[in-house]
Amino acid sequence: MQKLSIVRAKAASRLRRRLLAVLMKLPGGHADPASLLARFPDEALMPLRRKGLDPIPALGAVREREPVSRLKMPLGLRGWLVTGFEESKIVLAADTKTFSNDFGNMIGKVGIAAEDDPGGLGFADPPHHTRLRKMLAPHFTARAVEKRSGRVREIIADALDDMAKAAEENPVVDLQRHFALQIPSRVIMELLGVDDVDRDEFQRLSAERFDFANGAHKSLDVIQQAIDLLRGTVARQRKEPGPGLIGAILTEYGDDIDDVELAGLMDGVLTGGLETTVSMLALGAITLLQDADLFARVRDDDAAAEPFVEELLRYLTVVQVGFPRFAVRDTTLGGKSIFAGDVVVCSLSGANRDPRAGGGLDTIDITRPPMSHLAFGHGLHRCVGAELARLELRMAYPMLVRRFPQLRLAMPADELKYRDLAIVYGLEELPVRLG
């Protein structure tokens, strides 16, 4: 089993180097980050760009003109961008005989071989995907998550205390650092059973992996660092299982899952439960601070938290694009002919603002009737940690505005610095005054 883990780890590293070498068309794959991004047409980067909290207007224009449109891609790949709500649901919910995530779809492309498979849920179809997800699902049910509500409340209260303490030294406080980052990081680290000494490093790696501004090669390096760190944690807990999710899976499944496979699985849980919720907490706070009526509603009405969070999830859609799908067979989508082998990318942020799904979706309205959204994805790859994220958000926003009812931005909203070219959209910092 250990030999298999080492072989797969080396294969994953070799895959990253090979892909980058081909993309860069340079020996060893080393070059300035800007040269890699330059190989992607602006059209291909459009789903990763925003203007403040909103998708850029060009994305809406593409959706209005063609909900399924050709997407220019490098390496001669034939790609499609899906911006329509119903069309995205079709792709995300499709059976694996039509659209697939399986790594096998990449074999033979740009020199990739079967032994390069890095493993993990993202590149998996059933039954492999089903087997791995089965290990996680019992720990993320509504009932299992509710059992953590008391501890989540304590963590939120600690973060608010941290903000108040920081304000004693400087009236301008970074809400992102002291509130939005602290809550999900502590929740997910405790859930996994990761040592506190590694928390800061995991936070840094999780944030950097989704920011493409420094180049895709940087993101790939960061992913490798995070998996290496997790692999060390898994190896230690295989000898002495801890109290968290890693220890629970090792206790229940033992040798049925190797270190590399479990580290990859936990990496998905870590990044899915950390950076996405950090971004939601920070961007949601901006939304509250720009709407006095909404701020008061969330502060004064306990019943407002749930519809506010659901509407906010749809409106912000911090995970901007879904995991790419490969067409397994020729099919038709939105009146367009998709050929076997084509790459299909769903713009979740575009789909969640599709006017064909409802009116006024470019604004927040917590009084609108409940509606489905794609903020957590859809189908068999839907985010397994959705209920945990909801719990954190529903508790955190009311506690924030009740503790600091005079909370306000410390700078004009249009001067805030957002990330550019990020799969998970977010901020660099969020300076506020507690009042």
Buried (B, 14 or more C-beta within 10 A) or exposed (E): EEEEBEEBBEBBBBBBBBBBBBBBEEEEBEBEBEBBBEBBEEBBEBBBBBEEBBBBEBBBEBBEEBBBBEBEBBEEBBBBBBBBBEBBBBBBBBEBEBBBBBBEBBEEBBEBEEEBBBBBBBBBBEEBBEBBBEBBEEBBEEEEBEEBEEEBBEBBEEBBEBBBEBBEEEEEBBBBBBBBBBBBBBBBBBBBBBEEEBBEEBBEBBBBBBBBBBBBBBBBBBBBBBBEBBBEBBBEBBEEBBEBBBBBBBEEEEEEBBBBBBBBBBBBBBBBBBBBBBBBBBBBBBBBBEBEEBBBBBBEEEEBBBBBBBBBBBBBBBBBBBBBBBBBEEBEBBEBEBEEBBBBBBBBBBBBBBEEBBEEBEEBBBEBEEEEBBBBBBBBBEBBBBBBBBBBBBBBBBBBBEBBEEBEBBBEEEEBEBBEBBBBBBBEEBBBBBE
